[in-house]
Amino acid sequence: MSVKLSVLKPGKTATIASIDANEPGLLRRLEAMGFKIGQQVKVLRKAWLNGPLHVRVGLTTEVAMRRHE
């Protein structure tokens, strides 16, 4: 079952199955932060009103990102 990262509830963990980046630069930036197919991600927090997501990639990297990214 595939779901978007923005749909996961805080505290839930998932494995990246695909990355749908609209721009090549965004894809490179996400990969540099550790977002790679097969990597574990955990949603730590979600801001209100479609604000940013706070996620952990792997064991140590934490990233705040806009939901549409």
N, C-alpha and C positions, 0 to 999 in steps of 0.2 A: 504494500500500500504506500503510495507516494503522497506526501503533503508538502506544502511550502513551509519554509522556516517561519514565516510570519504567522502561520496558523497554530504552531505548537504552543502549548501552554507553558508558563514558567515552571521550571523544575523537570521538564521532560527532555529526554535525550533521543537523538536520532542519528542515523548514519547518512552521510551525503551520497545520494545516488546519481545526481546530475546537478550541473550548475548552468542556469539560464541567465547569462549576462548579455545585456543588449549591446555593450561596447567592448571591443577587445581590451581596452585599457582597464576597464572594470574587472574583467576576468583575470588579467595579470595581477591586479592589486589584491583581489580576493585570494588568489593562489599564494601570493607572497605572505598573506596573513595566516595561511594554513588551511583555507577552505579548498579541500581536494576530495575527489571521489573516494569513498571508503573511510573518510575521516569522521570521527564522532563529534557532534555538536550538542550543546545543552543550552536551552534558553534560560537565562538567569532572571531577567526582568523584561517587562514590556511597559513602555510609557503609554499614558492615556492619549486618546484622540489621535491615533495613528502615529504616535511619536516613535522614537528609535527603539530598537531591540538591543538588549545587552546579552551577548552570547559568549560561551566558552567554546573554543575550538581546541580539540585535543585535550591535554591535561593542564596546560598552563596559560594559553593565550586567551585573553578576554578582549572582546571587541564590541563597541557600540556602533550600530549601523542603522541607516534608514530602512524602513520596511520594504520599500520598492527595490532595494538593492538585493 
